Amino acid sequence: MGAKENAAVGQLLELLESRYALRVLWALKNGHPQTFRLLQDSIGNITPNTLNTRIKELRAAGLMLHDGNGYIVTTMGTDLLKRLNELPAFASKWSASQVKAASVNPPAK
């Protein structure tokens, strides 16, 4: 991977590492517009201020927009979510491995 690609990956990861950024996008993955309140309820435990900040950042990055009916992901956001589609299967496999590892190696008391 070249320097430009590394820089681009670094920029994307910096954006997505922001608290709740991925959750905001993930909540919009079904393609249905969501109002601010519905989006907040979909994410859970996110303050209005944090959600507003993430929306501004994700809109500035071209990953989501407001279409008059609510917030939706853009074509670029949809592309990112398609690339993350394998995340649930991986998360299940990873979680099961964590449970198995914990039963084999219980934490020291």
N, C-alpha and C positions, 0 to 999 in steps of 0.2 A: 504494500500500500504506500502510495506516495505522500509527500508532505501535504498537498492540497486535500487529499482524501482524509488524512489524519486530522487535519484542521476542521474539516466539515463534520466528521464524526464527533470530534470534541465539542463543537458548537451544539450539535443536536443533543448529545448526552447532557451537556450543561443545562439546556432548556428542559429536557425530560426529567432530570434529577431534581428539579424544583418540586417542592412538596405539593403533592396532589396533581401535578401536571398530567401524568399518565392516567390517573383516575378520571380526570375531566374528559380526556379523549376517549377513554374506554367507555365511559357512560354514554357517549354519543355514537358508539359503534353500530347501533342498529339503524342509523340513518334517519330517525325521526327527530324533528326539531324539538328542543326542550327549552322551556322558559328558564330564567335564572333560578327560580324557586324549585322547579322540578329537577333541574340539574343539581342543585344543592342537596335535595332529598335523595337523588340517585347516588351521590357520592357519600353522603353521611359524614358527620363530624368535621365538616369544613366550615370555617367561618365565612360570612358574606365578604369580608375584606379580602381574605385569602383567595376565595373563588373569583372575585372581581380582578385581582392581580393576575391570577393564572389565565383568565379569559383574555385580558389585555395582552399578555405575553404570547399566548397561542394564536391570537388573531394577528398580532404583529409578525409572527413567524409564518403566517399563511396556512396554518393547520386547521383553523376553525373560523367561522363567521356567524353573523346574525342575519337571517334571511327575511325578517319581518314576522315570521311565525315562531322563531326561537333560534337557539344556537344549533349549528350543524357543523360537521367536519367538511373541509374543502376536499377537492380531488386529491391534493397532496396529503391531507390528513387521512383520507380513506386509504391511500397507498401505504402510508405508515401502519395503519391498523391491520391491513392485509398481511403485512410483513410480521406483525406481532400475533397473528391468528394462532400460531402454534403455542403461544404462551400458556393457555389453560392446560393443554396436555402435558407440557413440560412441568408446569407448577404442580400438577397432581403427582407426576412421577417423582419430582423432587421432594414433595411433602411426604410421600410414602417412604422415601429413602431416609428422611430425617427421623421419622417415627421408628423405623427399623434400627437406625444407628443409635437412637436414644435407648432402645430396649437392650441392645447389645452392650452399649457403653453408658450406663446411667451416670448422671452428673455426681461428682463427689460432694459429700456433705461436710 
